[in-house]
């Protein structure tokens, strides 16, 4: 099986360590386009902040005790957007009320355009069992830049 892979890594807030209360996350998210398969990178101080995926109601009310998934691991964490749907993220510990939250709408991967010249295409075909390894290698190389 051959699978087409085109994923992007989005640095949440626009920088390396920008999951903090000094960033307008709604403005940042409104200037991005997210597709299924893309990754979010969160850089932050894990002793002060966390990252929680929540539902719309918890997002709107900054409720952090009924989350869907706790993304927090080590302070430089990634999350893959697997499905085309709305996603909601907040920081608990009271920071959601200070603006540390954002909502995004993830779109399905766009249909590939037919390349006119094989040498000009940027699409890479890799075996499906190597997708995870390829994405992890891409993610960690991007984080080191």
C-alpha positions as CSV (number, residue, x, y, z in Angstrom):
1,X,0.0,0.0,0.0
2,X,1.3,3.5,-0.9
3,X,0.0,6.5,1.0
4,X,0.4,10.2,0.0
5,X,1.8,12.2,3.0
6,X,1.7,16.0,3.1
7,X,1.7,17.2,6.7
8,X,2.7,20.5,8.3
9,X,4.1,21.3,11.7
10,X,2.4,24.3,13.2
11,X,4.3,26.0,16.1
12,X,1.4,27.1,18.3
13,X,1.6,30.8,18.8
14,X,4.1,31.2,16.0
15,X,7.4,30.5,17.8
16,X,9.4,27.9,19.6
17,X,8.2,28.6,23.2
18,X,5.0,30.5,22.7
19,X,2.4,28.5,24.7
20,X,2.2,31.3,27.3
21,X,-0.2,34.1,28.3
22,X,1.6,36.8,26.1
23,X,0.2,35.4,22.8
24,X,-3.1,36.1,21.1
25,X,-3.9,32.5,20.1
26,X,-7.2,33.3,18.3
27,X,-5.3,35.7,16.0
28,X,-2.6,33.2,15.4
29,X,-5.1,30.4,14.7
30,X,-7.1,32.6,12.3
31,X,-4.0,33.1,10.1
32,X,-3.3,29.3,9.8
33,X,-4.9,26.6,7.7
34,X,-5.0,23.2,9.3
35,X,-5.4,19.9,7.5
36,X,-5.9,16.3,8.8
37,X,-2.5,14.8,9.4
38,X,-0.9,18.1,10.4
39,X,0.9,18.4,13.7
40,X,0.8,21.1,16.5
41,X,3.9,21.9,18.4
42,X,3.6,23.4,21.9
43,X,6.7,24.8,23.6
44,X,6.1,25.9,27.2
45,X,7.2,25.8,30.8
46,X,5.5,22.6,32.1
47,X,5.7,23.7,35.7
48,X,3.4,26.6,34.9
49,X,1.3,25.5,32.0
50,X,-0.5,22.4,30.5
51,X,-2.3,21.7,27.2
52,X,-5.7,20.1,27.3
53,X,-7.9,19.1,24.4
54,X,-11.5,19.8,25.4
55,X,-15.0,20.0,24.0
56,X,-16.6,23.2,22.8
57,X,-18.5,23.8,26.1
58,X,-15.3,23.4,28.2
59,X,-13.4,25.6,25.8
60,X,-16.0,28.4,26.1
61,X,-16.2,28.2,29.9
62,X,-12.5,27.4,30.5
63,X,-13.4,24.1,32.3
64,X,-10.3,22.1,32.7
65,X,-11.4,19.1,34.7
66,X,-13.4,17.2,32.0
67,X,-10.8,17.2,29.2
68,X,-10.7,14.8,26.2
69,X,-6.9,14.5,26.2
70,X,-4.0,15.8,28.2
71,X,-1.3,16.6,25.7
72,X,1.2,17.8,28.3
73,X,4.4,15.7,28.5
74,X,7.7,17.5,28.7
75,X,7.2,21.1,27.6
76,X,8.0,20.5,24.0
77,X,5.0,18.5,22.9
78,X,3.3,17.6,19.7
79,X,-0.2,16.6,18.8
80,X,-1.4,15.2,15.5
81,X,-4.7,16.4,14.0
82,X,-6.0,13.1,12.8
83,X,-9.6,14.0,11.7
84,X,-11.2,16.9,9.8
85,X,-13.3,18.4,12.6
86,X,-13.2,21.3,15.1
87,X,-10.6,21.0,17.9
88,X,-10.5,23.0,21.1
89,X,-7.4,23.5,23.3
90,X,-6.9,25.3,26.6
91,X,-4.3,25.8,29.3
92,X,-5.7,24.8,32.7
93,X,-4.4,26.2,36.0
94,X,-6.4,29.4,35.5
95,X,-4.5,30.5,32.4
96,X,-7.4,29.8,30.0
97,X,-9.2,32.8,31.5
98,X,-6.1,34.8,30.6
99,X,-6.5,33.9,26.9
100,X,-4.5,30.7,26.7
101,X,-6.9,28.9,24.5
102,X,-7.7,28.4,20.8
103,X,-10.1,26.7,18.6
104,X,-9.3,25.4,15.1
105,X,-11.3,23.8,12.3
106,X,-9.3,21.0,10.7
107,X,-10.0,20.5,7.0
108,X,-9.7,17.2,5.0
109,X,-6.4,16.9,3.1
110,X,-6.9,18.7,-0.3
111,X,-7.0,16.5,-3.4
112,X,-3.6,16.3,-5.0
113,X,-3.2,18.3,-8.2
114,X,-2.0,16.3,-11.1
115,X,1.7,17.1,-11.5
116,X,2.7,18.2,-15.0
117,X,6.3,17.1,-14.4
118,X,7.3,14.4,-12.0
119,X,10.4,16.3,-11.0
120,X,8.3,19.3,-10.0
121,X,6.1,17.5,-7.5
122,X,6.7,17.9,-3.8
123,X,4.5,14.9,-2.8
124,X,6.4,12.0,-1.4
125,X,5.1,8.4,-1.6
126,X,6.1,6.2,1.2
127,X,4.9,2.8,2.4
128,X,2.1,3.1,5.0
129,X,4.0,1.2,7.7
130,X,6.7,3.9,7.5
131,X,4.4,6.9,7.9
132,X,4.7,7.1,11.7
133,X,8.5,6.9,11.5
134,X,8.7,9.5,8.7
135,X,6.4,11.9,10.6
136,X,8.4,11.5,13.8
137,X,11.7,12.1,12.0
138,X,10.2,15.2,10.3
139,X,8.8,16.5,13.6
140,X,12.0,16.2,15.6
141,X,14.2,17.6,12.8
142,X,11.8,20.6,12.6
143,X,12.0,21.1,16.3
144,X,15.8,21.2,16.2
145,X,15.8,24.0,13.6
